[in-house]
Amino acid sequence: MAKEMVHQSDQSRYALLIDGELASVVDYRINENQISFHHTYTAPNRRGQGLAGEIVEFAVNDVEANSERRIVPMCWYVGVWFDEHPERAELLSR
């Protein structure tokens, strides 16, 4: 099983691919100095494996490393992820 996480900026999303197939995504919108993660999806046959958490962490790490943007967790899953990772709260826009 080959996992690949990519930023697909042309589609405004971060994607986790398994063996070349889309397994999980987090979609975003950019508004000036903020990035809103507004939708997270995992393919039904891939749910329950922690993939959404992996792609959200990848996305958060990418935003932190490559921009000055603040994160707005519009998707409930991203909000829960930040609740479970309070050490990353400094990245949030409040």
Summary of the structure (lengths in Angstrom):
residues: 94
radius of gyration: 12.6
end to end distance: 38.6
largest distance: 38.6
contacts: 251
relative contact order: 0.18
helix: 39%
strand: 39%
